[in-house]
Amino acid sequence: MLNWKGSLLALALASSAVMAEDAYIVRFDLNEGMKSYLRANQFDVTGVNYKTNEIEALVTEEEFARISSQKSAVIKFSFPQSLSASPDDEYKNPEEITEFVNDIHAKYPDITTVKVIGKTLEGRDILAIKISDNPTEDEKEPAILVNAMHHAREVMTPEITTDMVEYIVTNYGQKTEVTNWVNNTEIWVIPMFNLDGNNKMWTENSMWRKNTRGGYGVDINRNYPTGWNSCNGSSSYQSAQDYRGTSAASEPETQAMMNLVASIKPVFNISYHSYSEIVIYPFGCRPRKTPTTEAVEQVGAEIGKKLDYRPGTAWELLYNADGGDIDWMYTEHQVIPFVIEVNSSNQGFHPDYHEWRDKTVLRNRAGWQHLFARLNGPSLHGAVDSKDYQVIKLYKPGTSQLLQTYKINPNGTFFIIVKAGVYDLSFEGTQVKKMSNVDVSSKVSVNF
């Protein structure tokens, strides 16, 4: 048992920068008991490090006293000074994001368009930029969506998305693979999602996570309808960092994302978060281990390997998380979605900009670039008459074993990422068309 002394936390952090509201990031040994205790008591778990088997939480002195009073096990702890740093002002704020998006569109009007997908509670425009060779048209091409900063304090994440935009537009016409991405894909990027919260992070509280609803805020990534308030993976207390809101999709940011996804039907999504160096795929609630589609886990593992990040579900790697965006995207719109938590606990939410910004964005290029490669891997692409066919069913060859049901997009297109193999296909609606022993070891096009 760890004995608590009233001045211990203050002494340990005497030379550290104090977080808003006198809260501090404290590091503990990572074990199931500690992880379960922190979540059950609604502590703000900020990250994990599977390479050192440690877990961090943002706690006050009062909360630390509660933790230290536990007699079930010896609690080892430390106060990592680097995690108490305030963010460098080189990181982008909401105004700089708006300026960035408009500047990119002004320089590259032939391959970009900007869409206001919604407004925040404080009236800020939530911007998405589309990159494609015919950006104002519905091109019936597969779409990829990338977004950053559901959580306001995760300042590195917009650096990933803005780097992605800059890399693509500046290399279009220069690098063959990038030119092919733009010509054959609809690329959607939301550089910064939680603009109000980020403004509050800069002006009031460097550890602010939520939006600014009522001054207390709602965790946008616990506000999506799928699984909302279903597995103790969020909080009903307004003061909690993972407060879920009064009802599912109560927040304008959530609604904006839902409307965009319903409109563009992306094949893939990456939601960038920090920190922990992990790749998360559905589902967030125990005991649902993985989606029914094998390709989701497979692609997640591939991204994890490229980044040297650990892949898995939220409840396996962190904790139960209900009402998250990726569960909703996967369940409602067949998106293959991931949360990528960039940076390790050695860098935390606010890494030194000059030391870590370029290292982080360069490392993470391999993750989002893999999505383009995977579109040309084992998959079924094509278009049919949506009046005749509404679903595609994949079966184990020569059997009635149903492996996957895919809802054809309203415009008749389909883009199905699968595990390499041989399948029987059934296109169904007012008519039925069957195809047997289709070898999907690479990209297969089907049009009729």
N, C-alpha and C positions, 0 to 999 in steps of 0.2 A: 504494500500500500504506500502511496505517495502522501507524505504529510504536507498539508497546506500551511503556509505562513502568509499572513496578510500582505506583507510587502514583497513577496517573492516575484510576482509578475512585474511589478514596477521596477524592481532592482534588475531583473533580467533584461528589461527593455530600456534601461536608462539611456543608452546611446542610440536607440532606434527611433525612427520617425513614428509618431503615434497616429493611428488611424482615426477617422472620424468616430465620434461617440466613444472614445477610449476602448476600442476593440482591437484585438491583436491576432495575428495568425500564429497558431501554435501547432507544432508538429508532434505526432505520436507514432508509436509502432503500429503498423498496419496488421490487424488481425480481425477475424470476423466479429469477435466480441466487442472490440473498440469501434468498429464500423457500425455495428448494430446499435450500440449505445448512443453514438453521436446522432444517428438518424432518428432513433426512437424518441430522443429528447429534443429533436428539431434544432440541433446545432447547425450552423452554416458550414457544411463540409466544402472546402474550397478546392481540394484536389488530392490526388494520390500519386505515389511514385512506386511502381512495381519493380523497379530496378533496385531500390533501396528498402522496399517494404515499409513505406511510411505514408501517413495520411495527415492532412492539415485541416484545421478548422479555424474560423474566425470567431473568437470568443472574448467576452468581457472578463474582468476579474471575478465577478460574481459567478459567471458560468464556469470559469476555470475551477473555482472552489467546489462547485457541484461535481465536476469531473473528478477532481482529486479525492473526493470523499468516497469514491467507489472502492469497496474492499474485495471485490471479486478477483482482482488481478493486480500485479505490479504495473503501474503506468509509467512508461518512459516518455519523456517529453523534451522538447527544446524550443527555443524561440528564434527561428531563422530571421536574422536581421534583414536580409535581402528582400524578404517578402513584405516587409513593412514600408517599402519605398513608395513614394507618390509617383504618379506617371510623369514621364518627360513630356514637355510641351511640344515636342516634335510629333507626337502622335496626333492623329486627326480628330478634330471636333466636328459637330454637325455642319457648321458653316463651311468648313474646309472640304467636307465631303460633297456638299452641294456645288461648290466651286469646281472641284475635281470633275464631277460628272458633266457639268455644263461645258467645261473646257475640253474634255475628251470629245464630246459630241460636236463642238465647234470645229475641232481639228479633223475629225473623221466622220463627216455627215453622211457619207455614202455607205458606211457599214455600221452605223449606230443609230439608235433612236432612244429617247428617254421617255419613260412613262411614270407618271405620278400614280402609284398604286393605292394610296390612301393618305390620310392626315393623322398626325398624332393628336393627343389630347390638348397639347399646347399649340396646335396649328401648324406644325412643321410638315413639309411634304416628305413622304416616304418614297424615295426614288429607286427605280429599277432601270438599268441600262441594258438594252438588247444589242447584241453584236451579231450581224449576219450580212450576207451579201445583198439581201433584199429586206432590210430591217423593218420596213413598215408593212410588209405583207405577211399573210398566213401562208408559209411556204410548204406546209405539210412535211416538214423535216423533223427529225428527233430533236427534242429540246433538253438542255442541261441547265439547271438552276443552281446558283451558288449564293449564299447569303452569309452575312457576318453580324455579330453583336446583337443577339437576342438579349444578352446580359451586358449592362452598361459599363462595367468595370473592365471588361476584357478587351483592352485597347489594342492588342496586337492583331485582332481578327480583321478589322478593316484594312490593315496593311496587306493581308493575304488577298483580299478581293480587289483592292485597287491595283496591286501588282499583277494580278491575273488580267485585268482589263488592259493595263498598259502593255503587258507582254503580247497580248493577242493583237491589239490594234497596230502596234508598231512593227510587228513581224508579219502582218498580212501583206502578201505579195512579195515578201522577202524569204520566208521559209515555207517550203512546200507543205509540211504538215499543218502549219498554222493556217495557211490559205485554204487547205481542204477542210479544216474545222469550220471556218467561217462560211465557206461555200455550201457546206452540207449539213450544218447544224444551226439551230436557233439557240444562242447562248444568252442566258439571262443572269444578270448579277445585281444583287441588292448590296451595295457596298457597306451600308450601315443601317440596321433595322430599328434599333431602339434609340432614336435620336433624343427624345426628351430625357431619358435616363442617363445617356452619356453627357448631356449638358449638365445635369445635376451632379454627375460624378466629377466633372471639372470644377464646378462652382461651389459645391456644398460638402460632398462626402466621397472621398476617393475609393471607398469600398461599395458604393451604391450599385445594385444589381438590377433592380426592377424598372418598370416605367414609373410615371409620377402620379398615377391615379390618387386623388385625394390627399396628396402629400405623403402617403404611406406606400403607394406603389403596388403593382401586380406583377408577378413573375410571368412574363409573356410565354415562356416555354413550359409553363404548367397550366396554360389556359386553353389549349386546343381540345376539341370535343372528344377525340378518341381516348378512352380510359380516364377522362377527367374525374378526379376525386375517387379513384377506384382501388388504390392499393397502398394507402398511406405514403404516397410518393410526392406529396406536396402538403402545404399547411393551410388551415382555415383561419389562422391568425394574421391580421393585417400587418403586424410588426415583423413577421417572419420573412426572411429573404426569399423563400419559395412559396409565398402566399399565392394561391391559385385564382383568386377573384371570386366574385359572388356567383358566377355561372360560367359555363363553358363558352368560349368565344365572346366574352364580355368586352374585350379590349379592341380598340380600333386597329392596333398593329396586327393582332391575330386575324382579324377579319380581312385586312389587306393581304396578308400572306395567303389565306385560304382562297380569296377571290382570284389572285394571280395564278395559283397552282391549278385551280379548277379551269382557268382559261387556257393555260399553255400546256397542261398535261405533260410535265417533264418526265423524261425517262429516268434521270438521275438527279439527286439533290445532295449538296454538301452544306451543312450548317456549321460554320466555324465558331468554336468556343475556345476558352482557355481556362485552366491548364491541366495537364496530366499525361500528354503524349499517348493518347488512346484513340481508337476508331470505334464508334458506337453505332450499332444497327438495331432495328426493332427486335424485341419489344422491351419497353421500360419496366414492366411489372413482372416480378416473380409469380409463377414459375414458368411463364411462357419463354422458352429458351431462345428460339429463333423463328423467323417467318416460315411460312409454308413453302416459299420459293427458295430453292437451294442456292440460286445465284446471288441472293442478297448476302448471305454469309460468305460465299466464295469471293465476291468482289471486295467485301470488307476486309477479308484476310489478305487479298492481293494488295490493297492500299496500305494495310498495316505493315506488310513486308517491305514495300517500297519506302515507307517513311521510318521504319523501325519503331512503329507505334504498336501497342497491344490492342488487338481487336476483340470485340465481344458486345454483349448487351449491357445496358445501363445497370441493371440489377446485379449482373455478374461483376462488373468492373468497379462500380461506385455504390449504388443504392437503388431502391425502387424509385422510379420517376414516372409519374402519371401526367397526362395532359401535354405531352411533348409533341413537337412538330413532326418528328420523323415517324412516329407511330400513326399520326393522323394521315400524313402523306401516303404512307404505305397502304393503310387500310382503305382509305377512301378513293385514292387515285392511282394505285398501283405503282407509285414512284419507288425506285430503289434508292433509299435515303440514308445518309450517314451524318452523324455528328463527329467532327474531328476536333479534339482538344489539343491545341498547339502549345508548345513549350512545356518544360518540366517544372517540378516544384522548386528547382534551383533558380528559376527565373520568375515564376509566379505570374500574377496578373499584370504587373508593370515592369517588364524587363527593361534594363538599360537600353535605350533606343539605339545608340551608336554601336553597341556591342552585339545586340541580338536581332535588330530589325531585318537586316539583309540575310543573316544566317537563317532566320525563320522562314522568310518568304521563299528563298531559294530551295530550302528543304521541302517545303510544302507544294512547290510546283509539281513534283512527281505525283502527288495525290490527285489534284484536279485534272492533270493531263492524262492520267490513267483512264478517266471516264471517257475521253474521246477514243482512246485505243480500244476500250471495251465495247463501244458501240459497233466496232467492226469485228469483234470477236463473236463467239457463239451467240447467235441471235436470229430472230425472225423479224424482217422489216417488210412493209408493203402497204397496200391500200385496196379496199374493196368497197362495194356500194353499201353504205351504212343503212339503207332502207331494207336490204336483203339480209345483212349479217350484223349481229350485235356483239357476239362473243366468239372467242376461240378457245377450244379445250384441247389440252395436251394430255395424251395418254401414253402409258408404257406400251411399246409396240406389241401388237397382237393380243392385247388384253383389254379389259374394261377398267383398269386401274387409272383413275383420274389423277394427274400430277399437278395440273394448274388450270385455272379458268381465268381468261384475260378479257376484260371489257374493251371492245374496239372503240377508239376515240370517235366523238361525234362526227368528225369530218371523214371517217372511214379509214384512217391510218392506224397502224399498229407497229409498236417497237418493243419486242419482247426479248429481254435478256435472259438466257437460259444457261444451264450447265451443259457443256458439250455432251452430245449423245444423239440417239435415234428416237424419234417420236412419231406417233400417229396424231394427226391433227383433224379437228372437226370444227368447221366454220358454221355457226348456227344463228338462226333468226327466223325470218319468214321462209327462208330456204336453208338447206343443209348441203355442205360440200365437205367431203372427207378426203384426206390425203394420208397414205400409209408409208411407214418406214422412211420418214424424212430425216436425212442426215444433217444435223445442225452442229457440225464441228467447227464452223466458221459462220460468217454472216450469210444468211439465206434470204433472198427476196421472193416474195409471193404476191402477185397481183392478178386479179381476175375481175 
